[in-house]
Amino acid sequence: MGPVFLSGKKVDLRTLCKATDFERCWQWINDPEIREWLASYLPISEREEEQYFARERQDDFTLAIVTKGEEPQHIGN
């Protein structure tokens, strides 16, 4: 998991980690109910998601929303 960027009472915001977050993020971006509200309306390939994780970011970044507790869960970005 990536380092915590901001810690709250119920969740932490941390950087995305390909090793732990890739599959989930790829499933989410290809879920029609989630994609309905995004600018990207077409499904993306695994390669495209890998390129997203690998790209250099200078002006923006994506954080994982992770619940606190004994078994933290990545519940969104």
Gaussian input, Z-matrix of N, CA and C with variables (Angstrom, degrees):
# hf/3-21g

backbone

0 1
 N
 C     1     B1
 C     2     B2     1     A1
 N     3     B3     2     A2     1     D1
 C     4     B4     3     A3     2     D2
 C     5     B5     4     A4     3     D3
 N     6     B6     5     A5     4     D4
 C     7     B7     6     A6     5     D5
 C     8     B8     7     A7     6     D6
 N     9     B9     8     A8     7     D7
 C    10    B10     9     A9     8     D8
 C    11    B11    10    A10     9     D9
 N    12    B12    11    A11    10    D10
 C    13    B13    12    A12    11    D11
 C    14    B14    13    A13    12    D12
 N    15    B15    14    A14    13    D13
 C    16    B16    15    A15    14    D14
 C    17    B17    16    A16    15    D15
 N    18    B18    17    A17    16    D16
 C    19    B19    18    A18    17    D17
 C    20    B20    19    A19    18    D18
 N    21    B21    20    A20    19    D19
 C    22    B22    21    A21    20    D20
 C    23    B23    22    A22    21    D21
 N    24    B24    23    A23    22    D22
 C    25    B25    24    A24    23    D23
 C    26    B26    25    A25    24    D24
 N    27    B27    26    A26    25    D25
 C    28    B28    27    A27    26    D26
 C    29    B29    28    A28    27    D27
 N    30    B30    29    A29    28    D28
 C    31    B31    30    A30    29    D29
 C    32    B32    31    A31    30    D30
 N    33    B33    32    A32    31    D31
 C    34    B34    33    A33    32    D32
 C    35    B35    34    A34    33    D33
 N    36    B36    35    A35    34    D34
 C    37    B37    36    A36    35    D35
 C    38    B38    37    A37    36    D36
 N    39    B39    38    A38    37    D37
 C    40    B40    39    A39    38    D38
 C    41    B41    40    A40    39    D39
 N    42    B42    41    A41    40    D40
 C    43    B43    42    A42    41    D41
 C    44    B44    43    A43    42    D42
 N    45    B45    44    A44    43    D43
 C    46    B46    45    A45    44    D44
 C    47    B47    46    A46    45    D45
 N    48    B48    47    A47    46    D46
 C    49    B49    48    A48    47    D47
 C    50    B50    49    A49    48    D48
 N    51    B51    50    A50    49    D49
 C    52    B52    51    A51    50    D50
 C    53    B53    52    A52    51    D51
 N    54    B54    53    A53    52    D52
 C    55    B55    54    A54    53    D53
 C    56    B56    55    A55    54    D54
 N    57    B57    56    A56    55    D55
 C    58    B58    57    A57    56    D56
 C    59    B59    58    A58    57    D57
 N    60    B60    59    A59    58    D58
 C    61    B61    60    A60    59    D59
 C    62    B62    61    A61    60    D60
 N    63    B63    62    A62    61    D61
 C    64    B64    63    A63    62    D62
 C    65    B65    64    A64    63    D63
 N    66    B66    65    A65    64    D64
 C    67    B67    66    A66    65    D65
 C    68    B68    67    A67    66    D66
 N    69    B69    68    A68    67    D67
 C    70    B70    69    A69    68    D68
 C    71    B71    70    A70    69    D69
 N    72    B72    71    A71    70    D70
 C    73    B73    72    A72    71    D71
 C    74    B74    73    A73    72    D72
 N    75    B75    74    A74    73    D73
 C    76    B76    75    A75    74    D74
 C    77    B77    76    A76    75    D75
 N    78    B78    77    A77    76    D76
 C    79    B79    78    A78    77    D77
 C    80    B80    79    A79    78    D78
 N    81    B81    80    A80    79    D79
 C    82    B82    81    A81    80    D80
 C    83    B83    82    A82    81    D81
 N    84    B84    83    A83    82    D82
 C    85    B85    84    A84    83    D83
 C    86    B86    85    A85    84    D84
 N    87    B87    86    A86    85    D85
 C    88    B88    87    A87    86    D86
 C    89    B89    88    A88    87    D87
 N    90    B90    89    A89    88    D88
 C    91    B91    90    A90    89    D89
 C    92    B92    91    A91    90    D90
 N    93    B93    92    A92    91    D91
 C    94    B94    93    A93    92    D92
 C    95    B95    94    A94    93    D93
 N    96    B96    95    A95    94    D94
 C    97    B97    96    A96    95    D95
 C    98    B98    97    A97    96    D96
 N    99    B99    98    A98    97    D97
 C   100   B100    99    A99    98    D98
 C   101   B101   100   A100    99    D99
 N   102   B102   101   A101   100   D100
 C   103   B103   102   A102   101   D101
 C   104   B104   103   A103   102   D102
 N   105   B105   104   A104   103   D103
 C   106   B106   105   A105   104   D104
 C   107   B107   106   A106   105   D105
 N   108   B108   107   A107   106   D106
 C   109   B109   108   A108   107   D107
 C   110   B110   109   A109   108   D108
 N   111   B111   110   A110   109   D109
 C   112   B112   111   A111   110   D110
 C   113   B113   112   A112   111   D111
 N   114   B114   113   A113   112   D112
 C   115   B115   114   A114   113   D113
 C   116   B116   115   A115   114   D114
 N   117   B117   116   A116   115   D115
 C   118   B118   117   A117   116   D116
 C   119   B119   118   A118   117   D117
 N   120   B120   119   A119   118   D118
 C   121   B121   120   A120   119   D119
 C   122   B122   121   A121   120   D120
 N   123   B123   122   A122   121   D121
 C   124   B124   123   A123   122   D122
 C   125   B125   124   A124   123   D123
 N   126   B126   125   A125   124   D124
 C   127   B127   126   A126   125   D125
 C   128   B128   127   A127   126   D126
 N   129   B129   128   A128   127   D127
 C   130   B130   129   A129   128   D128
 C   131   B131   130   A130   129   D129
 N   132   B132   131   A131   130   D130
 C   133   B133   132   A132   131   D131
 C   134   B134   133   A133   132   D132
 N   135   B135   134   A134   133   D133
 C   136   B136   135   A135   134   D134
 C   137   B137   136   A136   135   D135
 N   138   B138   137   A137   136   D136
 C   139   B139   138   A138   137   D137
 C   140   B140   139   A139   138   D138
 N   141   B141   140   A140   139   D139
 C   142   B142   141   A141   140   D140
 C   143   B143   142   A142   141   D141
 N   144   B144   143   A143   142   D142
 C   145   B145   144   A144   143   D143
 C   146   B146   145   A145   144   D144
 N   147   B147   146   A146   145   D145
 C   148   B148   147   A147   146   D146
 C   149   B149   148   A148   147   D147
 N   150   B150   149   A149   148   D148
 C   151   B151   150   A150   149   D149
 C   152   B152   151   A151   150   D150
 N   153   B153   152   A152   151   D151
 C   154   B154   153   A153   152   D152
 C   155   B155   154   A154   153   D153
 N   156   B156   155   A155   154   D154
 C   157   B157   156   A156   155   D155
 C   158   B158   157   A157   156   D156
 N   159   B159   158   A158   157   D157
 C   160   B160   159   A159   158   D158
 C   161   B161   160   A160   159   D159
 N   162   B162   161   A161   160   D160
 C   163   B163   162   A162   161   D161
 C   164   B164   163   A163   162   D162
 N   165   B165   164   A164   163   D163
 C   166   B166   165   A165   164   D164
 C   167   B167   166   A166   165   D165
 N   168   B168   167   A167   166   D166
 C   169   B169   168   A168   167   D167
 C   170   B170   169   A169   168   D168
 N   171   B171   170   A170   169   D169
 C   172   B172   171   A171   170   D170
 C   173   B173   172   A172   171   D171
 N   174   B174   173   A173   172   D172
 C   175   B175   174   A174   173   D173
 C   176   B176   175   A175   174   D174
 N   177   B177   176   A176   175   D175
 C   178   B178   177   A177   176   D176
 C   179   B179   178   A178   177   D177
 N   180   B180   179   A179   178   D178
 C   181   B181   180   A180   179   D179
 C   182   B182   181   A181   180   D180
 N   183   B183   182   A182   181   D181
 C   184   B184   183   A183   182   D182
 C   185   B185   184   A184   183   D183
 N   186   B186   185   A185   184   D184
 C   187   B187   186   A186   185   D185
 C   188   B188   187   A187   186   D186
 N   189   B189   188   A188   187   D187
 C   190   B190   189   A189   188   D188
 C   191   B191   190   A190   189   D189
 N   192   B192   191   A191   190   D190
 C   193   B193   192   A192   191   D191
 C   194   B194   193   A193   192   D192
 N   195   B195   194   A194   193   D193
 C   196   B196   195   A195   194   D194
 C   197   B197   196   A196   195   D195
 N   198   B198   197   A197   196   D196
 C   199   B199   198   A198   197   D197
 C   200   B200   199   A199   198   D198
 N   201   B201   200   A200   199   D199
 C   202   B202   201   A201   200   D200
 C   203   B203   202   A202   201   D201
 N   204   B204   203   A203   202   D202
 C   205   B205   204   A204   203   D203
 C   206   B206   205   A205   204   D204
 N   207   B207   206   A206   205   D205
 C   208   B208   207   A207   206   D206
 C   209   B209   208   A208   207   D207
 N   210   B210   209   A209   208   D208
 C   211   B211   210   A210   209   D209
 C   212   B212   211   A211   210   D210
 N   213   B213   212   A212   211   D211
 C   214   B214   213   A213   212   D212
 C   215   B215   214   A214   213   D213
 N   216   B216   215   A215   214   D214
 C   217   B217   216   A216   215   D215
 C   218   B218   217   A217   216   D216
 N   219   B219   218   A218   217   D217
 C   220   B220   219   A219   218   D218
 C   221   B221   220   A220   219   D219
 N   222   B222   221   A221   220   D220
 C   223   B223   222   A222   221   D221
 C   224   B224   223   A223   222   D222
 N   225   B225   224   A224   223   D223
 C   226   B226   225   A225   224   D224
 C   227   B227   226   A226   225   D225
 N   228   B228   227   A227   226   D226
 C   229   B229   228   A228   227   D227
 C   230   B230   229   A229   228   D228

   B1=1.4464
   B2=1.5152
   B3=1.3274
   B4=1.4520
   B5=1.5153
   B6=1.3359
   B7=1.4597
   B8=1.5314
   B9=1.3177
   B10=1.4652
   B11=1.5201
   B12=1.3275
   B13=1.4516
   B14=1.5278
   B15=1.3368
   B16=1.4545
   B17=1.5187
   B18=1.3346
   B19=1.4521
   B20=1.5258
   B21=1.3338
   B22=1.4546
   B23=1.5123
   B24=1.3317
   B25=1.4624
   B26=1.5238
   B27=1.3428
   B28=1.4722
   B29=1.5214
   B30=1.3405
   B31=1.4640
   B32=1.5240
   B33=1.3250
   B34=1.4567
   B35=1.5196
   B36=1.3175
   B37=1.4546
   B38=1.5134
   B39=1.3225
   B40=1.4622
   B41=1.5149
   B42=1.3157
   B43=1.4577
   B44=1.5334
   B45=1.3252
   B46=1.4624
   B47=1.5172
   B48=1.3022
   B49=1.4631
   B50=1.5271
   B51=1.3122
   B52=1.4646
   B53=1.5258
   B54=1.3102
   B55=1.4709
   B56=1.5256
   B57=1.3270
   B58=1.4584
   B59=1.5251
   B60=1.3348
   B61=1.4642
   B62=1.5260
   B63=1.3230
   B64=1.4646
   B65=1.5276
   B66=1.3182
   B67=1.4762
   B68=1.5195
   B69=1.3129
   B70=1.4681
   B71=1.5315
   B72=1.3245
   B73=1.4659
   B74=1.5246
   B75=1.3232
   B76=1.4632
   B77=1.5316
   B78=1.3295
   B79=1.4666
   B80=1.5320
   B81=1.3231
   B82=1.4652
   B83=1.5247
   B84=1.3294
   B85=1.4647
   B86=1.5296
   B87=1.3204
   B88=1.4592
   B89=1.5231
   B90=1.3052
   B91=1.4596
   B92=1.5351
   B93=1.3326
   B94=1.4715
   B95=1.5308
   B96=1.3248
   B97=1.4663
   B98=1.5263
   B99=1.2965
   B100=1.4676
   B101=1.5239
   B102=1.3178
   B103=1.4677
   B104=1.5196
   B105=1.3243
   B106=1.4613
   B107=1.5296
   B108=1.3190
   B109=1.4634
   B110=1.5229
   B111=1.3240
   B112=1.4608
   B113=1.5229
   B114=1.3143
   B115=1.4665
   B116=1.5302
   B117=1.3241
   B118=1.4599
   B119=1.5256
   B120=1.3145
   B121=1.4637
   B122=1.5222
   B123=1.3381
   B124=1.4567
   B125=1.5221
   B126=1.3208
   B127=1.4682
   B128=1.5316
   B129=1.3220
   B130=1.4607
   B131=1.5243
   B132=1.3206
   B133=1.4582
   B134=1.5252
   B135=1.3179
   B136=1.4558
   B137=1.5305
   B138=1.3201
   B139=1.4719
   B140=1.5282
   B141=1.3314
   B142=1.4644
   B143=1.5318
   B144=1.3252
   B145=1.4600
   B146=1.5268
   B147=1.3236
   B148=1.4651
   B149=1.5280
   B150=1.3330
   B151=1.4647
   B152=1.5257
   B153=1.3255
   B154=1.4581
   B155=1.5301
   B156=1.3271
   B157=1.4649
   B158=1.5280
   B159=1.3316
   B160=1.4659
   B161=1.5297
   B162=1.3106
   B163=1.4723
   B164=1.5288
   B165=1.3226
   B166=1.4632
   B167=1.5171
   B168=1.3180
   B169=1.4634
   B170=1.5178
   B171=1.3170
   B172=1.4561
   B173=1.5245
   B174=1.3181
   B175=1.4622
   B176=1.5197
   B177=1.3070
   B178=1.4665
   B179=1.5228
   B180=1.3013
   B181=1.4573
   B182=1.5220
   B183=1.3037
   B184=1.4532
   B185=1.5176
   B186=1.3159
   B187=1.4541
   B188=1.5190
   B189=1.3113
   B190=1.4571
   B191=1.5270
   B192=1.3270
   B193=1.4653
   B194=1.5241
   B195=1.3274
   B196=1.4569
   B197=1.5290
   B198=1.3299
   B199=1.4645
   B200=1.5277
   B201=1.3189
   B202=1.4648
   B203=1.5235
   B204=1.3000
   B205=1.4578
   B206=1.4955
   B207=1.3367
   B208=1.4579
   B209=1.5280
   B210=1.3205
   B211=1.4631
   B212=1.5234
   B213=1.3474
   B214=1.4587
   B215=1.5342
   B216=1.3359
   B217=1.4676
   B218=1.5149
   B219=1.3073
   B220=1.4630
   B221=1.5348
   B222=1.3408
   B223=1.4692
   B224=1.5262
   B225=1.3144
   B226=1.4650
   B227=1.5018
   B228=1.3434
   B229=1.4732
   B230=1.5051
   A1=109.69
   A2=115.14
   A3=120.02
   A4=111.85
   A5=116.56
   A6=120.52
   A7=112.05
   A8=116.38
   A9=122.50
   A10=108.78
   A11=115.72
   A12=123.58
   A13=110.33
   A14=115.85
   A15=122.07
   A16=107.79
   A17=116.80
   A18=120.89
   A19=109.64
   A20=116.43
   A21=122.38
   A22=110.78
   A23=116.18
   A24=120.56
   A25=112.56
   A26=115.93
   A27=119.47
   A28=113.96
   A29=117.49
   A30=120.85
   A31=110.52
   A32=114.28
   A33=122.58
   A34=107.91
   A35=115.81
   A36=121.92
   A37=106.21
   A38=115.63
   A39=120.18
   A40=109.69
   A41=115.59
   A42=119.90
   A43=109.10
   A44=114.95
   A45=119.62
   A46=109.96
   A47=115.75
   A48=122.45
   A49=107.43
   A50=116.40
   A51=119.38
   A52=111.94
   A53=117.40
   A54=121.11
   A55=112.40
   A56=118.01
   A57=120.08
   A58=113.95
   A59=118.16
   A60=120.48
   A61=115.31
   A62=117.33
   A63=120.63
   A64=113.21
   A65=117.92
   A66=121.14
   A67=111.55
   A68=116.09
   A69=121.09
   A70=110.68
   A71=116.49
   A72=120.40
   A73=110.88
   A74=116.90
   A75=120.71
   A76=110.43
   A77=116.83
   A78=119.96
   A79=110.42
   A80=116.56
   A81=120.11
   A82=111.98
   A83=117.86
   A84=121.25
   A85=111.00
   A86=116.79
   A87=120.32
   A88=113.20
   A89=117.71
   A90=122.26
   A91=108.11
   A92=118.36
   A93=120.67
   A94=113.79
   A95=117.91
   A96=119.90
   A97=111.60
   A98=117.80
   A99=121.33
   A100=109.79
   A101=116.24
   A102=121.43
   A103=112.24
   A104=118.19
   A105=122.52
   A106=111.44
   A107=117.62
   A108=122.37
   A109=113.34
   A110=117.16
   A111=121.28
   A112=111.03
   A113=116.30
   A114=121.09
   A115=110.37
   A116=117.04
   A117=122.11
   A118=108.64
   A119=117.64
   A120=120.24
   A121=113.75
   A122=117.73
   A123=121.18
   A124=110.76
   A125=117.36
   A126=119.74
   A127=109.95
   A128=116.41
   A129=120.13
   A130=109.68
   A131=114.52
   A132=120.32
   A133=110.25
   A134=114.52
   A135=119.88
   A136=109.97
   A137=116.49
   A138=121.07
   A139=111.13
   A140=117.44
   A141=120.72
   A142=111.43
   A143=116.30
   A144=119.73
   A145=110.32
   A146=117.42
   A147=120.94
   A148=110.61
   A149=117.04
   A150=120.84
   A151=110.46
   A152=117.56
   A153=121.26
   A154=110.12
   A155=116.73
   A156=120.44
   A157=111.21
   A158=117.66
   A159=121.70
   A160=113.48
   A161=118.82
   A162=119.59
   A163=111.77
   A164=113.29
   A165=120.81
   A166=107.99
   A167=116.61
   A168=120.85
   A169=109.11
   A170=115.68
   A171=119.42
   A172=111.34
   A173=117.19
   A174=120.81
   A175=113.93
   A176=117.77
   A177=120.06
   A178=109.73
   A179=115.36
   A180=120.55
   A181=108.17
   A182=115.90
   A183=121.85
   A184=108.32
   A185=115.37
   A186=120.45
   A187=109.95
   A188=116.54
   A189=122.68
   A190=108.27
   A191=116.59
   A192=122.77
   A193=105.98
   A194=116.03
   A195=121.34
   A196=109.42
   A197=116.11
   A198=120.18
   A199=109.70
   A200=114.72
   A201=120.14
   A202=108.75
   A203=116.91
   A204=121.13
   A205=111.37
   A206=114.81
   A207=120.45
   A208=111.84
   A209=116.73
   A210=120.92
   A211=108.67
   A212=117.54
   A213=120.54
   A214=110.85
   A215=115.78
   A216=120.94
   A217=110.48
   A218=115.64
   A219=123.34
   A220=106.14
   A221=116.59
   A222=119.77
   A223=113.03
   A224=117.58
   A225=119.43
   A226=110.54
   A227=114.27
   A228=121.63
   A229=108.92
   D1=151.81
   D2=179.84
   D3=-79.70
   D4=169.30
   D5=179.63
   D6=-69.67
   D7=151.22
   D8=179.78
   D9=-74.95
   D10=129.14
   D11=179.31
   D12=-91.37
   D13=-41.70
   D14=-178.95
   D15=-149.11
   D16=135.03
   D17=-177.50
   D18=-115.49
   D19=130.60
   D20=178.25
   D21=-117.11
   D22=-172.02
   D23=-179.02
   D24=-70.27
   D25=-39.57
   D26=-174.92
   D27=-111.88
   D28=-22.94
   D29=-178.29
   D30=-138.95
   D31=159.73
   D32=170.37
   D33=-114.55
   D34=150.16
   D35=169.99
   D36=-108.50
   D37=124.68
   D38=-178.64
   D39=-136.26
   D40=164.10
   D41=177.74
   D42=-68.14
   D43=153.25
   D44=176.52
   D45=-72.37
   D46=147.28
   D47=178.22
   D48=-127.09
   D49=119.39
   D50=-176.90
   D51=-57.55
   D52=-39.96
   D53=-176.61
   D54=-60.80
   D55=-35.51
   D56=-175.76
   D57=-108.23
   D58=-19.72
   D59=-170.96
   D60=-112.90
   D61=-14.39
   D62=-172.07
   D63=-57.75
   D64=-55.22
   D65=-176.19
   D66=-57.09
   D67=-45.70
   D68=-178.36
   D69=-63.37
   D70=-45.60
   D71=-179.92
   D72=-63.07
   D73=-39.61
   D74=179.83
   D75=-66.43
   D76=-39.70
   D77=176.55
   D78=-64.61
   D79=-44.13
   D80=-179.45
   D81=-61.41
   D82=-46.21
   D83=-176.00
   D84=-67.32
   D85=-21.13
   D86=178.36
   D87=-99.85
   D88=4.36
   D89=176.55
   D90=-81.78
   D91=118.15
   D92=-177.17
   D93=-56.79
   D94=-33.32
   D95=179.93
   D96=-69.32
   D97=-31.20
   D98=176.95
   D99=-81.37
   D100=-46.23
   D101=-176.72
   D102=-62.41
   D103=-24.58
   D104=-179.76
   D105=-54.46
   D106=-31.95
   D107=-175.20
   D108=-100.65
   D109=8.43
   D110=-179.34
   D111=-108.22
   D112=160.73
   D113=176.89
   D114=-66.35
   D115=-30.89
   D116=179.09
   D117=-87.69
   D118=110.78
   D119=-175.53
   D120=-102.56
   D121=-6.94
   D122=179.28
   D123=-100.47
   D124=146.35
   D125=176.02
   D126=-59.47
   D127=153.56
   D128=177.89
   D129=-119.07
   D130=153.59
   D131=-179.04
   D132=-80.83
   D133=167.25
   D134=176.69
   D135=-61.33
   D136=-38.53
   D137=178.77
   D138=-62.27
   D139=-42.40
   D140=178.46
   D141=-63.26
   D142=-38.74
   D143=177.70
   D144=-67.52
   D145=-38.11
   D146=176.15
   D147=-61.96
   D148=-40.03
   D149=177.52
   D150=-64.14
   D151=-37.69
   D152=177.74
   D153=-61.99
   D154=-45.86
   D155=-179.70
   D156=-65.86
   D157=-32.23
   D158=-175.08
   D159=-85.85
   D160=-16.28
   D161=-172.45
   D162=-67.38
   D163=147.09
   D164=176.65
   D165=-78.34
   D166=133.65
   D167=179.95
   D168=-117.78
   D169=125.24
   D170=177.92
   D171=-109.43
   D172=-37.51
   D173=-173.60
   D174=-108.50
   D175=-7.16
   D176=-179.81
   D177=-150.34
   D178=166.83
   D179=176.48
   D180=-157.92
   D181=159.42
   D182=178.55
   D183=-112.07
   D184=132.97
   D185=178.21
   D186=-111.44
   D187=145.93
   D188=174.84
   D189=-87.56
   D190=138.39
   D191=174.14
   D192=-96.76
   D193=119.32
   D194=-173.48
   D195=-127.16
   D196=129.03
   D197=179.05
   D198=-68.59
   D199=153.80
   D200=175.82
   D201=-91.15
   D202=161.41
   D203=177.90
   D204=131.67
   D205=-173.81
   D206=-178.12
   D207=-65.33
   D208=-35.71
   D209=178.98
   D210=-123.45
   D211=83.03
   D212=-179.43
   D213=-59.36
   D214=141.99
   D215=178.83
   D216=-124.74
   D217=134.07
   D218=175.10
   D219=-77.22
   D220=111.31
   D221=-173.47
   D222=-112.31
   D223=-1.64
   D224=178.88
   D225=172.11
   D226=179.03
   D227=178.84
   D228=-125.55

